Amino acid sequence: MKTALLCSLIVLLATVVAGCGARTRHHRGPAAGAAQIPTATAAPATVKPTAQIAGIIAPYQNVSLSSSLSEPTDVVNVIQGDHVHKGQVLAVLDTTDLVANYNADERNADSADARAVQQKYQAQLNLGQGNYNVEAAREAMNNAKLVYDQDTVLFKSGYVSESALEAAHAAYVQDQQTYNTAVLNAQVNGNTTQGLQAASVASAVADAQSAHAQADQIEASIVKATIVSPVDGVIVNRNLNPGEYPGSRTIFTIQQLDPVYAELNASSSNVFTMQRGALVSLAVAGVPNAATYQGRVSAVLGQVEPGSTNFTVEVIAANPGDRLQSGMAVTGTINLPEVSGTGIPTAAFLDDSHTTIMIVDENGDAKQQSVKEVGSDGKTSIVSGIATGTKLVSNGQLGVAAGQQVVTSDPSQSPGASPSPGESPSPGASPAPGASPHHRRRPQQQQQQP
């Protein structure tokens, strides 16, 4: 009896020791059912982030043409949708009356030129006569003075009567006045650069210039009667027909479509990192495999409406062939400044806001970790909140739960040899989460009937 009891104790002790050994092996390594999950290691990286924002195409210039002439339309050469070039004739107004007025004004201008020339010659004549009159008056005055002086001497000797002396004196005084008047007239007439005669010439010249200006004005109206396109573009509105008067309305609207503006609707977070001159790639929304158009940010405009958080990023892009039309919806991919730091796969985020990832601690347990994304190129994200070398689940959509045991998808790799950010494991190397790599399905054996 004692021997049987001793044997039972020995068997029980062996069972306990075996159980302890099994538990010890469980803590030293992952369980046979632990999930094999693709992992990555946070490492230094540099990315070139981009931002995608939507918007619409707007013409580079929207030109509205009108005419101030009250003339009927002679011919219209374009219709809506026509592509036109700068300087191309769009329409011509009837200028019959304008040509007649121009010819009359030209004749008036020629007549004014002739009068100006005549006035120049008349001024030269008047200046010459004025100088001659001064000299003649001076000579007459001197002669009158000589006669008066002689009569004064003869009067004292009794050879000339008093009345004769008084007559000689009166003649001398008259000649003095004539001389003074001649000198004054000469001073008023001046010379060829100043004075009355120069002013008369300048007035005649000004009249001629005014007549020419009036003729030039009519000529300019005749030129304006030929309506041309000021830009390369497309006729989007024609509001003029032959025989009609332009009036004050817009008769043509032309949109310049090469280059074009893309007006992208951005939020404050987008605008904060965008720089003028940044490269932009434009794609037509909803058109797969469509050609892209390259451009640059020309302006980052402020609030669309006061108090709103909507901004406009204006992009200028080349548009060969005018394929991008005004009003088309486009998506712009804008290159942002490079960002360097700790990089992880962008697919590692658990949420759409890119603030949470699942890291793997030294014991192989999954642990949720909060991070902040600084920049991303769509494959690799630069984050803060974790250190370089941190091991993490590279795909946040696998449904790994916090506390779950994680085994590297490649058993030959050590935890530190996980793929770098953006690097995916080899195809077929990762079984589905929770599946054991050593699990095999046993074939069913059919029992034979005896």
Wavefront OBJ file of the C-alpha trace (Angstrom):
o trace
v 0.000 0.000 0.000
v 2.790 2.385 0.890
v 4.571 1.458 -2.302
v 1.507 2.321 -4.409
v 1.088 5.683 -2.633
v 4.759 6.538 -3.207
v 4.434 5.762 -6.924
v 1.374 8.040 -7.183
v 3.254 10.960 -5.570
v 6.182 10.535 -7.959
v 3.842 10.587 -10.998
v 2.052 13.729 -9.695
v 5.384 15.500 -9.092
v 6.569 14.699 -12.621
v 3.327 16.069 -14.056
v 3.742 19.383 -12.167
v 7.366 19.748 -13.297
v 6.374 19.107 -16.911
v 3.624 21.752 -16.673
v 6.045 24.331 -15.285
v 8.460 23.608 -18.107
v 5.731 24.135 -20.683
v 4.814 27.495 -19.126
v 8.461 28.516 -19.102
v 8.776 27.761 -22.803
v 5.590 29.789 -23.494
v 7.086 32.937 -21.938
v 10.374 32.594 -23.782
v 8.864 32.542 -27.275
v 5.657 33.183 -29.132
v 2.872 30.704 -28.993
v 2.346 28.399 -31.903
v -0.841 30.347 -32.782
v 0.764 33.854 -32.669
v -0.042 35.972 -35.773
v 2.641 36.626 -38.376
v 2.215 40.286 -39.258
v 4.225 42.473 -41.748
v 6.338 44.876 -39.722
v 8.651 47.799 -40.424
v 11.258 49.748 -38.510
v 11.088 53.551 -38.139
v 14.165 55.001 -39.822
v 15.495 58.419 -40.907
v 13.923 59.461 -44.200
v 13.323 62.458 -46.444
v 10.098 62.814 -48.411
v 8.773 65.216 -50.987
v 5.177 65.782 -49.880
v 2.392 66.683 -52.258
v -1.073 68.064 -51.704
v -4.077 67.307 -53.878
v -6.824 69.911 -54.043
v -9.689 70.373 -56.468
v -10.718 73.437 -58.430
v -11.867 74.727 -61.808
v -10.231 76.162 -64.916
v -10.546 79.899 -65.573
v -9.359 81.833 -68.643
v -6.078 83.686 -68.420
v -7.856 86.742 -69.818
v -11.538 87.390 -70.450
v -11.657 90.244 -72.981
v -14.900 92.086 -73.737
v -14.907 94.228 -76.893
v -17.229 97.140 -77.690
v -17.197 100.103 -80.066
v -17.926 103.781 -79.496
v -18.559 104.430 -83.212
v -22.053 105.143 -84.470
v -21.516 103.360 -87.760
v -23.343 100.371 -89.241
v -21.605 97.007 -89.465
v -20.278 96.115 -92.879
v -19.010 92.555 -92.295
v -18.519 90.060 -89.414
v -15.818 87.418 -89.951
v -16.181 85.099 -86.905
v -18.757 83.077 -84.995
v -18.849 81.668 -81.466
v -16.290 78.933 -80.888
v -13.796 80.212 -83.460
v -10.133 80.280 -82.435
v -8.627 83.663 -83.266
v -5.156 85.149 -83.174
v -3.950 88.493 -81.934
v -4.541 91.128 -84.627
v -7.094 89.038 -86.550
v -9.962 91.089 -88.045
v -13.260 90.197 -86.372
v -15.578 92.759 -87.979
v -15.505 95.943 -90.097
v -17.866 98.933 -89.758
v -18.973 101.128 -92.667
v -16.747 104.235 -92.795
v -18.117 106.130 -95.824
v -19.050 109.264 -93.863
v -15.878 109.080 -91.792
v -13.726 109.034 -94.925
v -15.577 112.097 -96.277
v -15.061 113.981 -93.021
v -11.417 113.002 -92.982
v -10.865 114.358 -96.490
v -12.525 117.669 -95.553
v -10.426 117.981 -92.410
v -7.274 117.247 -94.383
v -8.081 120.110 -96.761
v -8.738 122.418 -93.796
v -5.405 121.408 -92.329
v -3.622 122.161 -95.609
v -5.283 125.582 -95.704
v -4.187 126.250 -92.117
v -0.626 125.307 -93.045
v -0.712 127.845 -95.876
v -1.993 130.566 -93.542
v 0.778 129.804 -91.086
v 3.381 130.180 -93.829
v 1.740 133.426 -94.967
v 1.826 134.761 -91.426
v 5.543 134.032 -91.194
v 6.230 136.094 -94.288
v 3.914 138.868 -93.081
v 5.776 138.963 -89.784
v 9.089 139.334 -91.568
v 7.631 142.204 -93.617
v 6.216 143.951 -90.565
v 9.481 143.639 -88.678
v 11.390 145.092 -91.639
v 8.966 147.968 -92.063
v 9.086 148.747 -88.359
v 12.830 149.095 -88.393
v 12.660 151.272 -91.519
v 10.023 153.540 -89.940
v 12.233 154.069 -86.905
v 15.188 155.131 -89.057
v 13.030 157.400 -91.233
v 11.438 159.050 -88.199
v 14.834 159.599 -86.604
v 16.162 161.296 -89.773
v 13.077 163.508 -90.086
v 13.330 164.484 -86.421
v 16.994 165.381 -86.831
v 16.248 167.525 -89.900
v 13.406 169.303 -88.089
v 15.701 170.030 -85.180
v 18.332 171.427 -87.550
v 15.759 173.772 -89.186
v 14.483 174.883 -85.785
v 18.017 175.622 -84.568
v 18.787 177.660 -87.709
v 15.551 179.655 -87.453
v 16.305 180.389 -83.825
v 19.652 182.018 -84.831
v 18.084 183.917 -87.736
v 15.216 185.075 -85.509
v 17.717 186.666 -83.144
v 19.291 188.498 -86.106
v 15.926 189.631 -87.364
v 15.948 187.580 -90.527
v 13.090 185.228 -89.523
v 9.779 186.225 -88.139
v 8.447 184.903 -84.890
v 5.676 182.982 -86.669
v 8.224 181.186 -88.839
v 10.211 180.212 -85.734
v 7.101 178.861 -84.060
v 6.259 176.818 -87.174
v 9.776 175.313 -87.194
v 9.420 174.403 -83.520
v 6.029 172.761 -84.088
v 7.457 170.683 -86.956
v 10.314 169.548 -84.747
v 7.961 168.490 -81.937
v 5.768 166.591 -84.429
v 8.748 164.686 -85.798
v 9.816 163.792 -82.250
v 6.402 162.241 -81.606
v 6.547 160.360 -84.909
v 9.942 158.933 -83.965
v 8.775 157.864 -80.512
v 5.768 156.138 -82.064
v 7.989 154.288 -84.566
v 10.283 153.108 -81.765
v 7.316 151.898 -79.711
v 5.883 149.984 -82.684
v 9.231 148.352 -83.292
v 9.432 147.268 -79.662
v 5.914 145.800 -79.781
v 6.617 143.917 -83.014
v 9.698 142.401 -81.390
v 11.618 139.861 -83.453
v 11.214 136.355 -84.842
v 11.205 134.741 -81.367
v 9.168 137.154 -79.275
v 6.776 140.069 -79.656
v 3.588 140.665 -81.604
v 4.766 139.212 -84.897
v 6.179 136.041 -83.281
v 2.880 135.555 -81.435
v 0.921 135.943 -84.660
v 3.082 133.305 -86.318
v 2.693 130.942 -83.325
v -1.088 131.382 -83.431
v -1.225 130.502 -87.114
v 0.935 127.444 -86.553
v -1.300 126.337 -83.656
v -4.386 126.673 -85.856
v -2.733 124.441 -88.431
v -1.844 121.867 -85.802
v -5.402 121.884 -84.482
v -6.721 121.274 -87.983
v -4.319 118.327 -88.378
v -5.367 116.928 -84.981
v -9.001 116.986 -86.032
v -8.106 115.101 -89.186
v -6.073 112.612 -87.144
v -9.048 112.045 -84.860
v -11.235 111.133 -87.823
v -8.470 108.873 -89.129
v -8.298 107.102 -85.748
v -12.045 106.496 -85.894
v -11.611 104.959 -89.328
v -8.952 102.640 -87.912
v -11.239 101.697 -85.006
v -13.909 100.722 -87.481
v -11.791 97.624 -88.156
v -12.300 95.544 -84.983
v -9.408 93.154 -84.284
v -8.691 90.601 -81.571
v -6.234 91.880 -78.937
v -5.270 88.335 -77.822
v -5.035 84.736 -78.987
v -8.159 82.992 -77.790
v -11.641 81.669 -78.452
v -14.780 83.635 -79.342
v -17.262 82.766 -76.595
v -19.795 85.512 -77.360
v -20.718 87.272 -80.612
v -23.342 89.993 -80.350
v -23.009 91.768 -83.705
v -24.504 91.132 -87.133
v -24.063 92.903 -90.498
v -26.075 96.121 -90.705
v -26.337 96.558 -86.932
v -24.942 99.504 -85.002
v -22.616 98.464 -82.145
v -24.120 100.873 -79.644
v -22.768 100.603 -76.091
v -23.135 96.821 -75.715
v -20.404 94.178 -75.680
v -20.092 92.900 -79.241
v -17.421 90.192 -78.741
v -16.093 88.250 -75.740
v -12.753 86.453 -76.166
v -11.201 84.043 -73.685
v -7.450 83.523 -73.731
v -6.944 79.843 -72.895
v -3.207 79.370 -73.318
v -2.057 79.692 -70.643
v -4.990 79.207 -68.249
v -5.630 79.713 -64.567
v -6.569 76.841 -62.305
v -8.356 78.207 -59.257
v -7.940 75.538 -56.587
v -10.017 75.604 -53.406
v -7.730 75.175 -50.403
v -8.086 75.108 -46.637
v -5.862 76.928 -44.159
v -3.815 73.759 -43.556
v -3.095 73.499 -47.291
v -2.214 77.160 -47.704
v 0.224 77.162 -44.781
v 2.796 75.018 -46.606
v 2.292 76.170 -50.193
v 4.783 78.506 -51.813
v 4.523 80.756 -54.828
v 6.310 79.176 -57.766
v 5.739 75.573 -56.579
v 5.318 72.999 -59.346
v 1.761 71.788 -59.952
v 0.384 68.920 -62.037
v -3.231 69.311 -63.195
v -5.535 66.450 -64.197
v -9.116 66.662 -65.422
v -11.402 65.300 -62.734
v -13.261 62.098 -63.590
v -11.238 61.331 -66.735
v -8.977 58.307 -66.182
v -5.597 58.206 -67.933
v -6.069 61.772 -69.164
v -3.071 63.926 -70.000
v -1.680 66.084 -67.217
v -0.826 69.745 -67.528
v 2.147 71.307 -65.786
v 2.112 74.710 -64.141
v 3.245 76.731 -61.157
v 1.535 78.445 -58.255
v 1.170 82.119 -59.194
v -0.634 83.333 -56.080
v -2.050 82.163 -52.779
v -5.079 84.367 -52.208
v -6.711 85.204 -48.892
v -10.190 84.427 -47.658
v -12.781 83.940 -50.355
v -15.343 85.481 -48.011
v -14.662 87.374 -44.760
v -14.808 85.012 -41.817
v -14.462 81.853 -43.928
v -11.589 79.363 -43.910
v -11.633 78.852 -47.669
v -8.675 80.077 -49.699
v -7.806 80.089 -53.387
v -4.534 78.796 -54.804
v -4.070 80.257 -58.279
v -2.046 78.201 -60.749
v -0.863 79.245 -64.232
v -0.504 76.277 -66.582
v 0.294 75.905 -70.268
v -2.680 74.692 -72.312
v -1.518 73.676 -75.792
v -4.408 73.235 -78.156
v -6.788 74.960 -75.713
v -7.976 71.542 -74.478
v -8.652 72.818 -70.974
v -11.845 74.837 -71.188
v -13.129 77.424 -68.767
v -15.219 75.801 -66.029
v -13.639 72.330 -66.238
v -13.148 70.580 -62.897
v -9.518 69.629 -62.247
v -7.420 68.173 -59.475
v -4.096 69.812 -58.762
v -1.153 67.960 -57.239
v 1.139 70.564 -55.675
v 4.735 69.837 -54.704
v 5.434 70.951 -51.141
v 8.849 71.574 -49.488
v 10.906 68.504 -48.541
v 10.483 67.125 -45.012
v 13.093 65.059 -43.131
v 12.739 63.064 -39.904
v 11.595 59.678 -38.649
v 9.925 57.799 -41.470
v 7.298 55.042 -41.378
v 5.080 53.458 -44.043
v 2.019 55.617 -44.698
v -0.083 52.441 -44.654
v 0.823 51.929 -40.973
v -1.740 54.458 -39.702
v -4.809 53.075 -37.977
v -7.018 56.098 -38.689
v -7.757 58.520 -41.498
v -6.394 61.433 -39.463
v -2.946 59.732 -39.362
v -2.471 60.133 -35.632
v -2.246 56.519 -34.391
v -0.057 53.503 -35.233
v 0.515 50.065 -33.727
v 4.056 49.495 -32.477
v 5.629 46.207 -31.350
v 7.436 46.230 -28.010
v 10.457 44.165 -27.038
v 8.239 41.291 -25.909
v 6.511 41.117 -29.313
v 3.264 42.602 -28.006
v 1.297 45.085 -30.137
v 0.817 48.476 -28.515
v -1.127 51.512 -29.774
v 0.986 54.661 -30.108
v -0.052 58.280 -30.835
v 2.062 60.164 -33.407
v 1.860 63.349 -35.452
v 2.349 63.251 -39.212
v 4.661 66.030 -40.391
v 4.706 65.188 -44.098
v 4.047 62.368 -46.535
v 4.605 61.447 -50.164
v 1.871 58.789 -50.122
v 4.235 55.904 -49.385
v 6.411 57.141 -46.534
v 5.299 59.490 -43.764
v 7.524 61.604 -41.514
v 6.176 61.512 -37.955
v 6.996 62.733 -34.474
v 6.201 60.836 -31.290
v 8.350 57.740 -31.835
v 12.086 57.174 -31.926
v 14.131 55.909 -34.818
v 14.400 52.120 -34.642
v 10.903 51.581 -33.274
v 9.298 48.453 -34.691
v 5.725 48.836 -35.912
v 2.979 47.080 -37.840
v 3.443 48.222 -41.430
v -0.242 47.879 -42.379
v -2.669 49.470 -39.980
v -5.692 47.918 -41.674
v -4.869 44.323 -40.713
v -6.905 44.589 -37.533
v -4.062 43.895 -35.100
v -5.334 44.478 -31.552
v -3.400 46.017 -28.682
v -1.730 43.282 -26.627
v -1.745 40.782 -29.461
v 1.431 38.751 -29.977
v 3.126 39.769 -33.246
v 5.608 37.574 -35.083
v 7.642 38.999 -37.978
v 6.400 37.885 -41.342
v 9.875 36.564 -42.187
v 11.001 34.130 -39.410
v 14.584 34.359 -40.647
v 14.728 38.051 -39.762
v 15.414 39.396 -36.330
v 13.079 42.130 -35.043
v 15.672 44.727 -35.948
v 15.862 43.497 -39.521
v 12.300 44.469 -40.430
v 11.663 46.238 -43.762
v 12.419 49.945 -43.906
v 9.591 52.516 -44.277
v 7.788 52.046 -47.552
v 9.300 48.572 -48.149
v 6.770 45.752 -48.351
v 7.542 42.146 -47.451
v 7.984 39.490 -50.085
v 4.752 38.307 -51.691
v 3.391 35.197 -50.084
v 5.669 35.497 -47.027
v 2.847 36.463 -44.626
v 0.043 34.027 -43.781
v -3.236 35.521 -42.722
v -3.333 36.968 -39.174
v -3.805 34.191 -36.590
v -2.794 31.338 -38.867
v 0.061 29.047 -37.806
v 2.818 28.520 -40.383
v 3.185 24.901 -39.188
v -0.484 24.050 -39.322
v -1.249 21.330 -41.800
v -4.595 19.834 -42.618
v -4.614 16.099 -42.002
v -6.134 13.950 -44.753
v -9.241 12.030 -43.740
v -8.815 8.283 -43.486
v -11.662 6.093 -44.527
v -12.407 3.232 -42.191
v -12.629 -0.072 -43.912
v -15.524 -2.281 -43.132
v -14.456 -5.518 -41.551
l 1 2 3 4 5 6 7 8 9 10 11 12 13 14 15 16 17 18 19 20 21 22 23 24 25 26 27 28 29 30 31 32 33 34 35 36 37 38 39 40 41 42 43 44 45 46 47 48 49 50 51 52 53 54 55 56 57 58 59 60 61 62 63 64 65 66 67 68 69 70 71 72 73 74 75 76 77 78 79 80 81 82 83 84 85 86 87 88 89 90 91 92 93 94 95 96 97 98 99 100 101 102 103 104 105 106 107 108 109 110 111 112 113 114 115 116 117 118 119 120 121 122 123 124 125 126 127 128 129 130 131 132 133 134 135 136 137 138 139 140 141 142 143 144 145 146 147 148 149 150 151 152 153 154 155 156 157 158 159 160 161 162 163 164 165 166 167 168 169 170 171 172 173 174 175 176 177 178 179 180 181 182 183 184 185 186 187 188 189 190 191 192 193 194 195 196 197 198 199 200 201 202 203 204 205 206 207 208 209 210 211 212 213 214 215 216 217 218 219 220 221 222 223 224 225 226 227 228 229 230 231 232 233 234 235 236 237 238 239 240 241 242 243 244 245 246 247 248 249 250 251 252 253 254 255 256 257 258 259 260 261 262 263 264 265 266 267 268 269 270 271 272 273 274 275 276 277 278 279 280 281 282 283 284 285 286 287 288 289 290 291 292 293 294 295 296 297 298 299 300 301 302 303 304 305 306 307 308 309 310 311 312 313 314 315 316 317 318 319 320 321 322 323 324 325 326 327 328 329 330 331 332 333 334 335 336 337 338 339 340 341 342 343 344 345 346 347 348 349 350 351 352 353 354 355 356 357 358 359 360 361 362 363 364 365 366 367 368 369 370 371 372 373 374 375 376 377 378 379 380 381 382 383 384 385 386 387 388 389 390 391 392 393 394 395 396 397 398 399 400 401 402 403 404 405 406 407 408 409 410 411 412 413 414 415 416 417 418 419 420 421 422 423 424 425 426 427 428 429 430 431 432 433 434 435 436 437 438 439 440 441 442 443 444 445 446 447 448 449 450
